[in-house]
Amino acid sequence: MEHINYHFRQGDQHRFVYDFKTLAQALTSLGFQDVERRDYDPELDSSDRKIGTLYVKARKAEAQ
């Protein structure tokens, strides 16, 4: 993903591209739990991004 991201960041359109594994690791390192893929949901998601988007749900761990 780092190689792909180098090419995507050459313009102003993308900051970073994630696959599920990389995004799950990033979210977990920030304190999220129960990270899992989910399907497109028209109640939550923009239809113009339906194809080619990684949909994920996660729960923020409560502070102790």
N, CA, C and O atoms as CSV, one atom per row, in Angstrom:
chain,resi,resn,atom,element,x,y,z
A,1,MET,N,N,0.824,-1.189,0.000
A,1,MET,CA,C,0.000,0.000,0.000
A,1,MET,C,C,0.872,1.258,0.000
A,1,MET,O,O,0.468,2.283,-0.549
A,2,GLU,N,N,2.043,1.195,0.599
A,2,GLU,CA,C,2.906,2.391,0.622
A,2,GLU,C,C,3.288,2.805,-0.801
A,2,GLU,O,O,3.299,3.993,-1.120
A,3,HIS,N,N,3.598,1.832,-1.650
A,3,HIS,CA,C,3.955,2.142,-3.041
A,3,HIS,C,C,2.769,2.768,-3.778
A,3,HIS,O,O,2.930,3.760,-4.488
A,4,ILE,N,N,1.600,2.195,-3.609
A,4,ILE,CA,C,0.395,2.740,-4.241
A,4,ILE,C,C,0.122,4.146,-3.715
A,4,ILE,O,O,-0.222,5.043,-4.485
A,5,ASN,N,N,0.274,4.340,-2.408
A,5,ASN,CA,C,0.019,5.655,-1.820
A,5,ASN,C,C,0.981,6.717,-2.321
A,5,ASN,O,O,0.605,7.882,-2.454
A,6,TYR,N,N,2.209,6.333,-2.598
A,6,TYR,CA,C,3.156,7.299,-3.153
A,6,TYR,C,C,2.592,7.891,-4.447
A,6,TYR,O,O,2.655,9.102,-4.659
A,7,HIS,N,N,2.047,7.041,-5.301
A,7,HIS,CA,C,1.508,7.498,-6.583
A,7,HIS,C,C,0.200,8.272,-6.412
A,7,HIS,O,O,-0.025,9.252,-7.122
A,8,PHE,N,N,-0.657,7.857,-5.495
A,8,PHE,CA,C,-1.914,8.558,-5.263
A,8,PHE,C,C,-1.689,9.951,-4.696
A,8,PHE,O,O,-2.468,10.861,-4.982
A,9,ARG,N,N,-0.651,10.138,-3.904
A,9,ARG,CA,C,-0.418,11.431,-3.269
A,9,ARG,C,C,0.286,12.425,-4.175
A,9,ARG,O,O,0.611,13.527,-3.735
A,10,GLN,N,N,0.528,12.071,-5.414
A,10,GLN,CA,C,1.193,13.002,-6.326
A,10,GLN,C,C,0.271,14.148,-6.736
A,10,GLN,O,O,0.751,15.183,-7.196
A,11,GLY,N,N,-1.015,13.988,-6.582
A,11,GLY,CA,C,-1.980,15.053,-6.861
A,11,GLY,C,C,-2.618,15.500,-5.556
A,11,GLY,O,O,-2.132,15.162,-4.477
A,12,ASP,N,N,-3.687,16.246,-5.646
A,12,ASP,CA,C,-4.360,16.745,-4.452
A,12,ASP,C,C,-5.624,15.960,-4.108
A,12,ASP,O,O,-6.365,16.373,-3.216
A,13,GLN,N,N,-5.892,14.854,-4.776
A,13,GLN,CA,C,-7.158,14.168,-4.606
A,13,GLN,C,C,-7.173,13.179,-3.450
A,13,GLN,O,O,-8.211,13.018,-2.808
A,14,HIS,N,N,-6.063,12.511,-3.162
A,14,HIS,CA,C,-6.067,11.469,-2.142
A,14,HIS,C,C,-4.985,11.739,-1.105
A,14,HIS,O,O,-3.913,12.252,-1.427
A,15,ARG,N,N,-5.277,11.390,0.127
A,15,ARG,CA,C,-4.272,11.473,1.177
A,15,ARG,C,C,-3.654,10.110,1.439
A,15,ARG,O,O,-2.444,10.005,1.638
A,16,PHE,N,N,-4.469,9.071,1.441
A,16,PHE,CA,C,-3.973,7.722,1.701
A,16,PHE,C,C,-5.013,6.729,1.211
A,16,PHE,O,O,-6.214,6.991,1.289
A,17,VAL,N,N,-4.560,5.599,0.709
A,17,VAL,CA,C,-5.444,4.531,0.266
A,17,VAL,C,C,-5.254,3.368,1.234
A,17,VAL,O,O,-4.127,2.982,1.542
A,18,TYR,N,N,-6.355,2.819,1.705
A,18,TYR,CA,C,-6.292,1.721,2.660
A,18,TYR,C,C,-6.890,0.455,2.087
A,18,TYR,O,O,-7.892,0.497,1.372
A,19,ASP,N,N,-6.270,-0.677,2.404
A,19,ASP,CA,C,-6.934,-1.963,2.270
A,19,ASP,C,C,-7.471,-2.277,3.672
A,19,ASP,O,O,-7.165,-1.556,4.621
A,20,PHE,N,N,-8.254,-3.328,3.809
A,20,PHE,CA,C,-8.871,-3.588,5.104
A,20,PHE,C,C,-7.828,-3.820,6.192
A,20,PHE,O,O,-7.950,-3.282,7.293
A,21,LYS,N,N,-6.820,-4.604,5.898
A,21,LYS,CA,C,-5.804,-4.933,6.900
A,21,LYS,C,C,-5.115,-3.675,7.421
A,21,LYS,O,O,-4.955,-3.517,8.632
A,22,THR,N,N,-4.710,-2.786,6.530
A,22,THR,CA,C,-4.018,-1.557,6.922
A,22,THR,C,C,-4.934,-0.632,7.709
A,22,THR,O,O,-4.510,-0.043,8.704
A,23,LEU,N,N,-6.179,-0.496,7.279
A,23,LEU,CA,C,-7.120,0.366,7.991
A,23,LEU,C,C,-7.455,-0.211,9.363
A,23,LEU,O,O,-7.536,0.531,10.342
A,24,ALA,N,N,-7.648,-1.519,9.445
A,24,ALA,CA,C,-7.948,-2.155,10.729
A,24,ALA,C,C,-6.794,-1.948,11.706
A,24,ALA,O,O,-7.028,-1.682,12.885
A,25,GLN,N,N,-5.568,-2.064,11.240
A,25,GLN,CA,C,-4.410,-1.835,12.104
A,25,GLN,C,C,-4.358,-0.381,12.576
A,25,GLN,O,O,-4.069,-0.119,13.744
A,26,ALA,N,N,-4.635,0.557,11.681
A,26,ALA,CA,C,-4.624,1.978,12.051
A,26,ALA,C,C,-5.707,2.278,13.081
A,26,ALA,O,O,-5.449,2.966,14.068
A,27,LEU,N,N,-6.910,1.771,12.861
A,27,LEU,CA,C,-8.002,2.011,13.800
A,27,LEU,C,C,-7.721,1.377,15.160
A,27,LEU,O,O,-7.977,1.990,16.197
A,28,THR,N,N,-7.200,0.160,15.159
A,28,THR,CA,C,-6.871,-0.518,16.405
A,28,THR,C,C,-5.803,0.259,17.183
A,28,THR,O,O,-5.887,0.378,18.405
A,29,SER,N,N,-4.815,0.778,16.482
A,29,SER,CA,C,-3.755,1.545,17.154
A,29,SER,C,C,-4.282,2.840,17.761
A,29,SER,O,O,-3.650,3.408,18.652
A,30,LEU,N,N,-5.433,3.312,17.286
A,30,LEU,CA,C,-6.058,4.524,17.807
A,30,LEU,C,C,-7.118,4.230,18.868
A,30,LEU,O,O,-7.816,5.138,19.320
A,31,GLY,N,N,-7.237,2.963,19.265
A,31,GLY,CA,C,-8.136,2.605,20.346
A,31,GLY,C,C,-9.489,2.076,19.927
A,31,GLY,O,O,-10.373,1.926,20.770
A,32,PHE,N,N,-9.681,1.786,18.637
A,32,PHE,CA,C,-10.945,1.217,18.190
A,32,PHE,C,C,-10.930,-0.293,18.376
A,32,PHE,O,O,-9.874,-0.924,18.319
A,33,GLN,N,N,-12.109,-0.868,18.597
A,33,GLN,CA,C,-12.266,-2.308,18.766
A,33,GLN,C,C,-13.329,-2.817,17.801
A,33,GLN,O,O,-14.056,-2.039,17.182
A,34,ASP,N,N,-13.400,-4.115,17.689
A,34,ASP,CA,C,-14.425,-4.761,16.861
A,34,ASP,C,C,-14.450,-4.193,15.440
A,34,ASP,O,O,-15.514,-3.890,14.901
A,35,VAL,N,N,-13.283,-4.055,14.852
A,35,VAL,CA,C,-13.164,-3.519,13.496
A,35,VAL,C,C,-13.568,-4.609,12.514
A,35,VAL,O,O,-13.002,-5.702,12.527
A,36,GLU,N,N,-14.544,-4.315,11.668
A,36,GLU,CA,C,-14.980,-5.297,10.671
A,36,GLU,C,C,-15.503,-4.607,9.416
A,36,GLU,O,O,-15.979,-3.472,9.454
A,37,ARG,N,N,-15.399,-5.320,8.321
A,37,ARG,CA,C,-15.936,-4.808,7.051
A,37,ARG,C,C,-17.447,-4.806,7.122
A,37,ARG,O,O,-18.054,-5.598,7.843
A,38,ARG,N,N,-18.039,-3.909,6.369
A,38,ARG,CA,C,-19.494,-3.895,6.259
A,38,ARG,C,C,-19.861,-3.608,4.816
A,38,ARG,O,O,-19.028,-3.157,4.030
A,39,ASP,N,N,-21.109,-3.871,4.475
A,39,ASP,CA,C,-21.614,-3.605,3.133
A,39,ASP,C,C,-22.031,-2.145,3.006
A,39,ASP,O,O,-22.225,-1.450,4.003
A,40,TYR,N,N,-22.162,-1.702,1.780
A,40,TYR,CA,C,-22.714,-0.383,1.473
A,40,TYR,C,C,-24.103,-0.271,2.094
A,40,TYR,O,O,-24.905,-1.200,2.013
A,41,ASP,N,N,-24.377,0.866,2.709
A,41,ASP,CA,C,-25.678,1.121,3.333
A,41,ASP,C,C,-26.205,2.463,2.811
A,41,ASP,O,O,-25.649,3.507,3.150
A,42,PRO,N,N,-27.268,2.454,1.994
A,42,PRO,CA,C,-27.769,3.706,1.417
A,42,PRO,C,C,-28.244,4.708,2.471
A,42,PRO,O,O,-28.360,5.898,2.178
A,43,GLU,N,N,-28.519,4.245,3.688
A,43,GLU,CA,C,-28.911,5.150,4.770
A,43,GLU,C,C,-27.714,5.945,5.306
A,43,GLU,O,O,-27.882,7.028,5.866
A,44,LEU,N,N,-26.518,5.404,5.130
A,44,LEU,CA,C,-25.312,6.032,5.679
A,44,LEU,C,C,-24.358,6.568,4.619
A,44,LEU,O,O,-23.634,7.533,4.867
A,45,ASP,N,N,-24.353,5.951,3.445
A,45,ASP,CA,C,-23.293,6.174,2.467
A,45,ASP,C,C,-23.779,6.857,1.194
A,45,ASP,O,O,-24.925,6.686,0.778
A,46,SER,N,N,-22.897,7.623,0.591
A,46,SER,CA,C,-23.186,8.321,-0.658
A,46,SER,C,C,-23.205,7.322,-1.821
A,46,SER,O,O,-22.287,6.514,-1.961
A,47,SER,N,N,-24.233,7.377,-2.637
A,47,SER,CA,C,-24.353,6.426,-3.753
A,47,SER,C,C,-23.248,6.602,-4.793
A,47,SER,O,O,-22.898,5.642,-5.479
A,48,ASP,N,N,-22.691,7.807,-4.924
A,48,ASP,CA,C,-21.635,8.000,-5.916
A,48,ASP,C,C,-20.297,7.399,-5.470
A,48,ASP,O,O,-19.335,7.403,-6.238
A,49,ARG,N,N,-20.228,6.892,-4.259
A,49,ARG,CA,C,-19.027,6.201,-3.780
A,49,ARG,C,C,-19.298,4.725,-3.496
A,49,ARG,O,O,-18.491,4.056,-2.850
A,50,LYS,N,N,-20.418,4.225,-3.971
A,50,LYS,CA,C,-20.818,2.841,-3.687
A,50,LYS,C,C,-19.780,1.840,-4.190
A,50,LYS,O,O,-19.448,0.886,-3.486
A,51,ILE,N,N,-19.276,2.045,-5.381
A,51,ILE,CA,C,-18.304,1.131,-5.976
A,51,ILE,C,C,-16.898,1.648,-5.694
A,51,ILE,O,O,-16.621,2.837,-5.852
A,52,GLY,N,N,-16.036,0.766,-5.287
A,52,GLY,CA,C,-14.639,1.125,-5.070
A,52,GLY,C,C,-14.343,1.692,-3.690
A,52,GLY,O,O,-13.267,2.246,-3.466
A,53,THR,N,N,-15.284,1.560,-2.768
A,53,THR,CA,C,-15.092,2.083,-1.421
A,53,THR,C,C,-15.030,0.941,-0.425
A,53,THR,O,O,-15.773,-0.035,-0.533
A,54,LEU,N,N,-14.147,1.068,0.535
A,54,LEU,CA,C,-14.026,0.111,1.618
A,54,LEU,C,C,-14.889,0.614,2.773
A,54,LEU,O,O,-14.618,1.677,3.332
A,55,TYR,N,N,-15.911,-0.131,3.128
A,55,TYR,CA,C,-16.808,0.240,4.223
A,55,TYR,C,C,-16.432,-0.575,5.459
A,55,TYR,O,O,-16.327,-1.800,5.403
A,56,VAL,N,N,-16.233,0.119,6.562
A,56,VAL,CA,C,-15.786,-0.509,7.797
A,56,VAL,C,C,-16.588,0.052,8.954
A,56,VAL,O,O,-16.971,1.222,8.945
A,57,LYS,N,N,-16.841,-0.785,9.953
A,57,LYS,CA,C,-17.417,-0.280,11.193
A,57,LYS,C,C,-16.487,-0.688,12.325
A,57,LYS,O,O,-15.841,-1.735,12.279
A,58,ALA,N,N,-16.436,0.171,13.350
A,58,ALA,CA,C,-15.585,-0.073,14.501
A,58,ALA,C,C,-16.175,0.637,15.700
A,58,ALA,O,O,-16.963,1.572,15.566
A,59,ARG,N,N,-15.788,0.185,16.850
A,59,ARG,CA,C,-16.300,0.771,18.088
A,59,ARG,C,C,-15.120,1.361,18.851
A,59,ARG,O,O,-14.094,0.701,19.021
A,60,LYS,N,N,-15.264,2.607,19.310
A,60,LYS,CA,C,-14.223,3.255,20.084
A,60,LYS,C,C,-14.248,2.707,21.503
A,60,LYS,O,O,-15.287,2.707,22.163
A,61,ALA,N,N,-13.091,2.240,21.966
A,61,ALA,CA,C,-12.996,1.699,23.318
A,61,ALA,C,C,-13.227,2.825,24.323
A,61,ALA,O,O,-12.776,3.953,24.124
A,62,GLU,N,N,-13.926,2.509,25.391
A,62,GLU,CA,C,-14.195,3.506,26.416
A,62,GLU,C,C,-12.935,3.769,27.225
A,62,GLU,O,O,-12.160,2.854,27.505
A,63,ALA,N,N,-12.738,5.030,27.598
A,63,ALA,CA,C,-11.592,5.398,28.431
A,63,ALA,C,C,-11.758,4.793,29.817
A,63,ALA,O,O,-12.864,4.734,30.355
A,64,GLN,N,N,-10.661,4.351,30.378
A,64,GLN,CA,C,-10.748,3.738,31.712
A,64,GLN,C,C,-10.118,4.613,32.751
A,64,GLN,O,O,-10.098,4.257,33.929
